[in-house]
Amino acid sequence: MYAVIKTGGKQYRVVAGQKLKIEQIAADIGQQITLDEVLAVGSGEGLVVGTPLVSGASVIAEVLSQGRHDKVRIFKMRRRKHYQKRQGHRQNYTEILISDIAHGTQSAKASAAVAAPAKKAAKTKKTGDDLTIIEGIGPKIAELFIAEGITTFAQLADTSVERMTEILHAAGSRFAMHKPDTWAQQSALARDGKMDELKALQDELNAGKAE
């Protein structure tokens, strides 16, 4: 059994046990949420289509993480006007796991085998921060810092630019080209929970560097 839900102005086709990223919802990691804007539910000849919603249908999901998509870059230029403008935007998202699809007496729940890895991943994540939130740091660079014992925003904020540069150069030329000038500043904002200020700063950056 599957369901078509609507949230954040978008529609999604979901089944029990599925992970997906939706428009950001104000909820804590691990919290159970109910999505009651169900446009269709069922399967095959038993599919029920709402007008516009299916009465009594709901989808239960568990919040796995909160994050931001990759930056979308916008470049505007007017010919012969000497006008150029660069702009960036990173959309927030909430990653969820569909736990249950319910409609009347029918219910489709995610199996324990599917749910268990999600809980394990959430538990493992508590050992450090997601350093890739910092503009300019990808998964490979994050691994370099973790190998040096830098696993949290607080530790990265206290790391000098010289030390970051030393780590990057030691890893080879493909990493040496990166400039960590703003990484400590970004990390300090993330450490203090100032995500709006961090977003505003990152919108002015290009791959972690001031434009």
Stockholm file with secondary structure:
# STOCKHOLM 1.0

chainA/1-211         MYAVIKTGGKQYRVVAGQKLKIEQIAADIGQQITLDEVLAVGSGEGLVVGTPLVSGASVIAEVLSQGRHDKVRIFKMRRRKHYQKRQGHRQNYTEILISDIAHGTQSAKASAAVAAPAKKAAKTKKTGDDLTIIEGIGPKIAELFIAEGITTFAQLADTSVERMTEILHAAGSRFAMHKPDTWAQQSALARDGKMDELKALQDELNAGKAE
#=GR chainA/1-211 SS CEEEEEETTEEEEEETTCEEEEECCSCCTTCEEEECCEEEEECGGGCEECSSSCTTEEEEEEEEEEEECCCEEEEEEETTTTEEEEEEECCEEEEEEEEEEEETTEEEECCHHHHHHHHHHHHHHTTSCCGGGSTTCCHHHHHHHHHTTCCSHHHHHTSCHHHHHHHHHHTCHHHHTCCCTTHHHHHHHHHTTCHHHHHHHHHTEETTEEC
#=GC SS_cons         CEEEEEETTEEEEEETTCEEEEECCSCCTTCEEEECCEEEEECGGGCEECSSSCTTEEEEEEEEEEEECCCEEEEEEETTTTEEEEEEECCEEEEEEEEEEEETTEEEECCHHHHHHHHHHHHHHTTSCCGGGSTTCCHHHHHHHHHTTCCSHHHHHTSCHHHHHHHHHHTCHHHHTCCCTTHHHHHHHHHTTCHHHHHHHHHTEETTEEC
//
